[in-house]
Amino acid sequence: MIEELINKIKENPAVWEKFGDQFIEREIAPKTILLHEGETAHQVHFIRKGCLRMWFNKDGKDITLQFFFEGQGVASIESFMNGRPSLFTIESIEPTTIWSLSKENFEQLPHFVPDLKEGFQKIIFQRLENYAQLFLSRIKDTPRERYEDLLTNHPEIIKRVPQHYIASYLGITPISLSRIRNRK
């Protein structure tokens, strides 16, 4: 996604001159928090390399909602779009390179590059689909079925994310995840 976005902006030299230096590239270490639960999101991040996770605190327990990898955009959408405190924390899992863009510049971009509006809408609809799938999976699937779905449809998570975050994402304990993995 980030490369497509940059290429669209570069197609118009005047737009690239206005926005090119607004994408702030940063290299961040693992366990770097980009947004704390309760803060208002003022930036959207695009992952060039690495992995981020979105999570929240439930009675002292860390609950992972989603993982993000190369080419994906990340923000607490609800906070970013509405200016409300974020319900989530966004944190790096591994060394990560991101490009960050302020809300002001993000909102101006589609006025200069109208094709971007459709791309941003696709990202938002994909997030909604991910949330719906996670919600339904928690209701109808067993922990084993959720893990097998992850193996089949998201092997990058199994390969790159620590087991305790995977367990949190699946809604089970690390011990339960270990048992499921050992039964295979």
N, C-alpha and C positions, 0 to 999 in steps of 0.2 A: 504494500500500500504506500509506504513512504516514498519509494522510488517513483511510482506512478504520479503521486502528488507533486513531487519536485519536478518531474519531467513536464507535467501540465503547466506548472508555473513558469518554467524555463522557456516554454514555447513563445511566450510574450516577453521580450527583453525589458520592457518598461515595468511589467509586473514583477519580474525577477529582481529588478533593481530595487523595487519598493519592499519586497517581502523576503528575498533571499537571505539577507542577514538577520531576519527575525526568527529563523529556525536556529535555536541555540543548541549546539551539540555538546553533550556531556557524557563522560565515562563515569559510571558509578559502580561502587563496590557492592558485593552481596550484602543483603540486609540493610540497604539504604532505603529510607522511607521518603517517598516523593510527596505523599499526602497523608496526613493523619486523619483518622476518623474524627469528625467534629469540626475540621477546618473547611473553609470554602475553597473549591477548586478554581484556580485562575489560569491553569495551563492544561493543554492537552499534550500528551507525549506520544511519539512514534518510535517504535523499537527498531533500531538498525541491527543490533546484535544483542542477544541475551534473553532473559526471561524475567517477567514481573508477575506478581500475583496480587489479587484484590481480596481483602479479607476484612472481617469485622470481629469485634469482641462480644461474646455472649457469656455473661456471668463469669468473666475471667478466662474463658476458653476462646482460643483463636479458631475461627471458622473461615475456611477458604471458599470463596465464591467462584473465582475464575483465575485462569492462568493466561498469560499473553506472551507471544513469541515474536520473532523477527517479522517485520512488515506490518505489524498490527498497531492500531492506535489505542491509547489507553487514557482514560480520565474517569473520574467519578461523574458520569454523564448527568445524573440528577443534580448534583451540586454545580457542575460546570455550566449547565444550561439555565438553571433557575437561581443561582447565587445563594443557595441554602447550604448549611453545614453538610459535609459529606457523611454518608452512612458507613463508608468504607475507608480502609487504609490501603494505600498502594505501595508495594515494597519490592525491591529487587531480590531475586533468588540466587542469581549468579552474576559475575561481572557483566555489566550491560552498558551498551552505548545507545543513548536516546537523543532524539531531536525534540525539543520542547518549543511550543508555540503559545503565545499568550491568547487569552480569550478574545481580546480586542482584535488582534490580527487574524485569528481563526474566523471571527464573524465577518471581517472585511473581505477575506479571500474570495468567497463565492460571487461577490459583486464584480470582481475583476476577472475571475475565471469561472463562469457559470457552470461548466461541466463538473466542478468539484462538489456542487450541492448534491447531485445525484450520488456521487461516491460517498459523501458523508452520510447520506440517508441509508445507503446500503450497509455501512458500518453499524449504524444505530439499529437497523432492523436485524442484523446478524446478532448483535448483543441481546436484543429482545428474544430472538429464537433460542439463543444459548440459555438465557434465564428460564424460559418456558420448559426446555428440555431438562434442565437441572431440577426444576420444581416437580415435573411429572415423574422423573426418575426416582426422586426421593419418596414419592407417594406409592408408585406401583412396582418398583424393582427391589429385589433383595440386594444386600451389599455385594454378594458374589456377582449378580447380574450387572450392577453398576461398575464393578471392577473389570469384568469381561468386556463391557462396552468401551471402557477406557482403553483397554488393550487393543481392541479392534479399530476404534475410531480416532484415538488420540495417543498413539504410541510415543510421541515426543514427550508427553507428560511423564510416562513411565520411565523413559530414558534419562530425563533431565531434572526431574523434581524430586526432592527428598521425600522419603516414605511418610514422614509425619504430616507433611502438607497434603500428600495424596489422600491419606486417611481422613484428614479434616475435610477435604473437598468431597469425599465420598460419604461423609457423615458417619464415620466409624472411628474406632480407636486404632492406634498403630498396632496394637496386639492383634485385634481382629483382622486387620489388613495382612499382617504377617501370617496368620492362620490360613486366610484365603489363598495367599500366594503359595504357601507350602502344600496345599491340597492339590495343586495342579500336577 
